[in-house]
Amino acid sequence: MRNNIFKIKEEKNEELRKLFVLVSSLEYNVNQIRKKYHELEEATGYKKLLEMTINMLSVFGNEDFDCHGDLKTDQLKMNILIKKLKHKHQAPYGERAGEIFSQHSSYKARPRVTLC
């Protein structure tokens, strides 16, 4: 009788362990899918910005921008979008570039002398 109770408990514990492993695996898969979805959304956003830039360049590429009053604000908006894109792509490397430069540079800063 006692052995049966322990056997049943062990079987339930084993089933719970297997379920936990399955749930963990499913959570990992869901996280991977969410990550890919986020990357696709980001790529879609870049694609839309690129298409908008290409359209603006094709429409206004051969014309003088100073002749169009509304175009100055559109050009300003486009410049802001381009700067955001550049910053987003350069930002991860900017901090790392400073670290690399400081580690591998033979330049030693001279002590500063301050006069009273």
Summary of the structure (lengths in Angstrom):
residues: 116
radius of gyration: 29.7
end to end distance: 93.6
largest distance: 95.6
contacts: 203
relative contact order: 0.04
helix: 84%
strand: 0%
